[in-house]
Amino acid sequence: MIRIKTLILLVLLSISSLGNEENLKVLKKYQNKIPDEIQLEIKYEGSLPSFFSYVFPQKNKVNLRERPSSKSSLKGIADYLEKMAVLEVVENSQGEKWYKVLNQKGEEAFVHYDIVKFMEFRFDNMKEEINKLEEFIEREVSHGRTLSAVDAYRPNPSNKNAKKRRDRYGSVEEQSAVVSYKGEVIFVPDGRLLSILKNDKELSLVKTLGIAESPLKISNKLLNKNLRIREVPQKIIVVDIKNQNFGVFERVAGEWKLVSYSYSKTGKENHIGYETPKGVFVVSEVKKVMTYTNAQGEIVGYANNALRFSGGGYIHGTPINYKDKYLTAYLKDIKEAKMGTYPETRKCVRNTVKHSEFLFKWILNGKIKKGNSQIPENPALVIVM
């Protein structure tokens, strides 16, 4: 009799447990599609990310469960940095949050909210940034003003005596124009788009999108003398630092079209590196091959298809170290799989080799000249948000 009562109790507990497990609250659903408001005209012919909201393990491998409970059956294992499409965020009866995901096999599973990191493509936000920029340029041009950019790039490959001081916007002094506003010092990074309000022989009064103070006083020596923008450029790349990805937009027949998008990696602050600066920048130069150095200033590797937008900051393909030339294909795949996760570069925006080839040709309208370096015939912009 005792044994029968015990069995009945276990069955009841099991049923109760299952009931609680199914008592889920769906906190958010993800469509995993590009918003309808974003007009598409995809020009990149390679493979693109197939989902737009995803998570990945932050430190180690993590368990995937059949249901949103640590007591649920094991569905599989996700490796460190392995991306999984997010379908929902749910809350179980114990108040725990879980992600409902698709694993690498395309199977639904659950992973605990706190052991993975969430990322997404924010195409709506990218388009909003373009709209603000478009309004800024059109307003300035309507007042008869010309737009240019900061020219403060002084190569410092060994990072000797690097100026790491920051202003209240978080911009660093290195490779920036030091400007003033009512006695306050502000650093405007190289390549940053400016509207010229007034100039004389030595100084100009300027304003820039994203800096509230205006007008800013800047030396004429720190203005790009070869750049004059009098209309909205037709090509814009929008980099999302928070989510480690970017969108590529082109204005076609007066409408902004998304022509491509990619995972990326951006800059990380350390003794030889910087965070990728935020703001609106002009692509001032493109290089077929960009070499890079170690902490001692020695050239140790290269990256192809590089678009320079701020100081030594480029958008470029996967970098290759000379000492690893026999492992190029293997290491390229490893590095590219890590894109769309954490900042890791020394300032640049990294994307895949194939996608960097597309960007290089796209920026130049296919008009690639002999030699390693050239200046785009038509201005193109990079927004870093």
HELIX and SHEET records of a PDB file:
HELIX    1   1 ILE A    2  GLU A   22  1                                  21    
HELIX    2   2 TYR A  113  ILE A  115  5                                   3    
HELIX    3   3 PHE A  123  SER A  142  1                                  20    
HELIX    4   4 ASN A  220  LEU A  222  5                                   3    
HELIX    5   5 TYR A  322  LEU A  327  5                                   6    
HELIX    6   6 THR A  328  ALA A  337  1                                  10    
HELIX    7   7 VAL A  353  ILE A  363  1                                  11    
SHEET    1   A 4 LYS A  25  LYS A  29  0                                        
SHEET    2   A 4 MET A  84  GLU A  91 -1                                        
SHEET    3   A 4 SER A  53  PRO A  57 -1                                        
SHEET    4   A 4 VAL A 116  GLU A 120 -1                                        
SHEET    1   B 4 LYS A  25  LYS A  29  0                                        
SHEET    2   B 4 MET A  84  GLU A  91 -1                                        
SHEET    3   B 4 LYS A  97  LEU A 102 -1                                        
SHEET    4   B 4 GLU A 108  HIS A 112 -1                                        
SHEET    1   C 6 GLN A  39  LEU A  40  0                                        
SHEET    2   C 6 GLU A 255  TYR A 263  1                                        
SHEET    3   C 6 ASN A 245  VAL A 252 -1                                        
SHEET    4   C 6 LYS A 235  ASP A 240 -1                                        
SHEET    5   C 6 LEU A 381  VAL A 384  1                                        
SHEET    6   C 6 GLY A 279  VAL A 282 -1                                        
SHEET    1   D 2 VAL A  62  ARG A  65  0                                        
SHEET    2   D 2 LEU A  74  ALA A  78 -1                                        
SHEET    1   E 4 THR A 146  ALA A 149  0                                        
SHEET    2   E 4 LEU A 193  ASN A 199 -1                                        
SHEET    3   E 4 LEU A 203  LYS A 207 -1                                        
SHEET    4   E 4 LEU A 216  SER A 219 -1                                        
SHEET    1   F 2 SER A 176  TYR A 181  0                                        
SHEET    2   F 2 GLU A 184  PRO A 189 -1                                        
SHEET    1   G 4 ILE A 320  ASN A 321  0                                        
SHEET    2   G 4 ILE A 299  SER A 310 -1                                        
SHEET    3   G 4 GLU A 285  THR A 293 -1                                        
SHEET    4   G 4 SER A 373  GLN A 374 -1                                        
SHEET    1   H 4 ILE A 320  ASN A 321  0                                        
SHEET    2   H 4 ILE A 299  SER A 310 -1                                        
SHEET    3   H 4 GLY A 313  HIS A 316 -1                                        
SHEET    4   H 4 VAL A 349  ARG A 350  1                                        
END                                                                             
